[in-house]
Amino acid sequence: MKAMKVNLEGKTVRSYEIHIGTEILDRMGMIIAMNRWAERYVLVTDENVGALHGERVQAALEKAGLQVDRIAVAPGEASKGVPTLLTLTDRLTALGADRQTALIALGGGVVGDLTGFAASIYLRGIPVIQLPTTLLAQVDSSIGGKTGVDTAAGKNLLGTFNQPKGVFIDIAFLRTLPDEMFRSGLAEVIKYGIIESPGLLDDLEGAVASGGLRETAFLERIIATACRIKKEIVELDEQDRGLRRILNFGHTVGHAVEAASGYALSHGESVAIGMVAAARLSERLHGLPAGDAARITALIRSVGLPDRIPAEMDLEDIISRLSLDKKKEGGTIHFVMIRKLGTPFVNGGIPEEILRDALKGLKP
């Protein structure tokens, strides 16, 4: 099992370790017990993940001598909202959860964001541990402390920064991950290659060619690389004030597409479309070589992710949702662009007619 530390300075101890390996649940239980982050733990999961892994995870924690309860919410993006949040906090109250209780988020990005947010506000804050079960959550959302829930107006409009006590990434969870969810996670891995490590794109292209995208050794390597990139950026900009914004490459358009689809498109599918849009805008406005833009599109397509906006989606709806982007400052929506692979920057805004033209070009 590998470990890397997220070093965060401040008046309180907020640094933590990311543990990566295969079949690490027993060691996870011992690490949690040794650190004594709480006197009791509540495992928060969704009904699908709970059916697959809930009993096994709870047994591993109890084997380490921990007192564990379990709560399951409905699966899917629809659960990432205020009604589910309030249901979760009511169930914690019914269990008698107090300030000596910690939450463990067992699931994908929805469960991780929901549980992290609940932990940040329940009794004004209790500890949370992230145990991500999807590739997307393992390489991105479980690291960095961002939490949030969606509202009718958009994605993640309510949220907090709440760093976990630890992150435990067990590659074994990916064995049961459906193909469409696995592909969704690959979008975030591609993003890291584009903004920081072009060699990661080489690895992905090689794995596509050999049919080895799901091989354990390959997954451990790319997940460790993605986690290293994410943690180094978080260390420099925990509160998303500057450098951390480069992690939003493809996300500005992606979040708007995701919301406009009524969440019929997954986060990864939406970000894939957003990355193609960002690459095209970078080529048009900032000199990204045409070959790099084409490479991004080709890799996205080769792993089975969409590179076009679905024909039935309304461009005006997408554009209107861009105005609700939570990273907007004044009237300016900031886009992450790239001048070349591995060289991202935050653009000070894109004229609406150029953005509209770029999105039209992504319609089939």
C-alpha positions, 0 to 999 in steps of 0.5 A: 500500500502506498501513501502520500500526504496532503500537507496543509498549513494552518492553525489547525491540523488539517493535513492527511494521508491518501492510501492507495492499494488493492485489498486494503480494507483490513489495513484501513481499519487498523489505521483508523483505530490507531488514529482514534479520530472518533469513538464511533463511526457511521458508514454512509453509502448508497443502496447499490454500493451498500449491497455490494460492499457495505457488509464487507467494509463494516466487518473490516472496521469492526474487526479493528475494534471500531463501533460502526453503524451504516446508513444508505441513501438512494443512488444517483445524482438526484440524491445530491440535494438538500432533501437527502442532506436533511434526511441524512442528518435526521438519521444521524440524530436518530442514531445518537451521533455526537461530536465523538462520531465520524462519518465514512463516505463509502461510494462515488462522488455523490456520496463523498460530496454529500457525506463531506457536506453533512459532516461539515455542518452536523453539530458544527462539524464532525470528522469525515473519512473518504472511502471512494469506490469509483474511479472518478472519486478515487482520482478527484472528488475524494481529495481536496476537501470540496463538498457540496449539493446541487440545487435546481439552479445548478451543480454544487451551488451549496457546499463547504471546504472540509478536509477529510481525516484520511482517504483510502483508495482500494483498487479492488472496488473497481472490479465491480464498477460498471463500464459506463462509470469506469469511462466517466472516471477516465475523463478526470484522468485525461484532464490531469494528463492535459493540464499537468502530465502529457505522459499520462496521455501516453499511458492511456493511449497505450492501454487503449491500444493493448486493451489494458485499461482495467489492469490492476497495475496500470490502474494503481499507476495512473491513480497514484499519478492523478492523486499526486497531481491533485494533492500538490495543487490543493497544497498550493491553493486549498480554497480554490483562489488561484492555481486550483482553478486549473483543475476545472479544465472542461468543467465550466461547459461540462457542468452546464451540459450536465445540468442541462441534460437533467443529469442524464449525462454523467459527470465524466461524459459532460466533462469530456464534452467540456474538454473538447470545447475547451480544446477548440477554444484554446486552439482558436484563441490561444494557439493550441496546436491543432494536433494537440486539440485533435489528440484530446478529442481522439483519446476521449472518443477512444475510451468511449466518452462523448465528444459531441453535445447530444442532438436533443439538447438545447444550446440556449439552455446550456449557455444560460446555465453557464451564467450560473457558474459558481466560479463566476466573478462579476459578469465574467465566467473564467475558463481554463484554457491551454496553450499546449499540453501541460500548460493551463491558464485561467482565461479572463472570459470568452465573448458569448458569440465565440462561445456560442459558435464553439458549442454549435460546432459540437452539435452532431 
